[in-house]
């Protein structure tokens, strides 16, 4: 049995979606007028398909409750779909969520049947693991033991919510205990979509990652459009449509997703100099470009962050092994390579015992820069002589031979092997 608290856009879609899959769903909204409206089969807002499915499932698989006690008595998995609006300071207002959870916890005890609370409201990372767990403990219950706790972010687009729920591209279940994860994930077996089990923080983060990225893309497009209009004689609509013809949007030869993944900074001959030249042009035209400027600055910041991680793990006399010199895989181009910046910075800081390895670009790097580093003939040789390893290029050989790194501290600058190496070996102190 499923309970849904909050019957707005997300909650009603969730309720009817699960009901459509054959589950018994009990819904509750704090607004009596909304409950009455729904009980009459009337939609309180416009969203394609929901009205039809409300009439189809109301009184059958979907039942409205007049109070939380009725919902809690009948439900084993409870979804919270209440609003989390922005406060005046810009932070998420969790007061509605807190009120809903604390009220519903009145009807939870440490016995069976065990209930699992699932946060579907959009909340910042640390909400479930810190705030919600604190609310649960204040009621004398232990999260993950007396009551289950999971996070299940929604990825519903207004106007397409029904199809997004019924035919999801992925399901994210966050939980810090296996039983909670299993309870929430089991409900999605009928949907035929990949289910990703992650930590509570990861589940909350992915929703903000998604929306933050979308907001950044829109804002960057508007920033570029303003520059185009400042330059003059640029057909803004046309240049963007031509941009969309880049085959990378379709995944060939390299998917655009490859650019939407963290690492140790972009390099090469084109991206750094073209970004700088574009920003200089905007500066001369007195057209602010904070997003582009942020991208340029952050490219330097991330490389310095990698250096910081190395210096946290290595002493001045320790041997540091740098794995990867080319700015990306499949080429021997080392122009603008993050490895160049990082090695030079380490040398300037007094780290003189550096050994490097690249399966393709080592000789080009040596001839181009003549730095006082040692060149390992093989990956095995580089690992053997190093105390700390830093991976800067995602060469397939590194993944194929990842077992070599188990006895070394590894700083994975490309997030390429982190999941393959023990957390103990890959741990780096946070800032």
PyMOL commands that set and color helices and strands:
alter all, ss='L'
color gray80, all
select helices_A, chain A and resi 9-20+32-39+50-57+68-74+95-107+127-138+161-166+178-186+189-191+200-231+236-243+247-250+256-259+271-284+290-313+338-348+362-369+379-384+396-400+402-407+418-420+423-426
alter helices_A, ss='H'
color red, helices_A
select strands_A, chain A and resi 2-5+25-28+62-64+77-80+116-119+148-151+171-174+195-198+320-323+354-357+374-375+388-391+409-412
alter strands_A, ss='S'
color yellow, strands_A
deselect
rebuild
show_as cartoon
